[in-house]
Amino acid sequence: MSTTASAAAVEGDALDTASSLSEKQRRILQYLRRNADSQMYFKSRLIAEDLDLTAKEVGANMRPLLDGEFDVCIEKWGYSSGTTWKVTV
């Protein structure tokens, strides 16, 4: 298999993973992609404000993003004054 074919296969797998996300999960992922510089920290409540969701909805929809293979790495980072997420691009 050529390098191009391998890259296309990996990209296809990533698209398959992204297509299995709910609408809210896709919105959160797009938000993180747009707003994260190389490494940033985001609070659930601030993501929620920008996406017209609740902080609880953000937290509940982060699990597939934590477990999935995407172009961003997300880690649950802290709990003071709400959950903080470390996002690395």
N, C-alpha and C positions, 0 to 999 in steps of 0.2 A: 504494500500500500504506500502511495506517495505521501510526502509531507502535507501537500495540499489536501489530499483525501482525508488524512488523519485529522487535520485542523477542521475540516468541514464536518467530520463525524463528531468531534468534540463539541463544536458549535451547535450541531443538531441536538446533542444530548442536553446542552445547557438550555436550548429553546424548549425541549420537551419538559425539562424541570420547571422552567418559568411558566409554561402553559398550564401546569398543574396548580398554580397559585390562584387564590381567590382574587377578586377585584381589589379588595382592601390590601392584600399582601403585595400585589403588583404596584399599587399606588405608593406604599411604604418603600418598596425596593427602588422605585423610580426616584422618590424623594431623596433617599440616601445617596443614590448615584449622582444626582444633580448637585447636592449640597455638601458632599464630603470631599475635602481636599485629601491629600495622601493619607492622613489619619485625623479623625475628628471624634468628638464625643457629643452625643445627642441625648436629651432627656425625652422620655416618652410623652410628657405633657406638652413639650414644645413641638414635637412632631405632630401630635394630635391637634394642636391649635392650627397649624399650617394646613393640615389635611381635612379639617372639619370632622375629626373623630374624637373619641375620648381616649385618655391615657390607658384605660383598661383595654380598649379595642386594639390600641397599638401593641401593648404587651402581649395580648392573646394571639395576635397575628404575626409575632416575631419568630415563633418556633420554627415554622417551615423555612424562614430566611436564615435562621441559625444553622439548621440541619442541611439545607440545600447547598449545591455547588454553584455559586454565582461569582460575578466579577468583583464582588465586595466581600470582605470578611467581617462578620458581625459577632461581637462578644458582649455578653451581659457583664457590665462593669461595676455598677454601684447602686445602692439603694437609698442613700440619704436624699430626702426631698423628692422621692420618686425614683424610678429606675433610669439609669444611665446606660447607654449603649456605646461601645467603642467600635467605630467603623473604620476599616482600612481598605483603601482602594488599591 
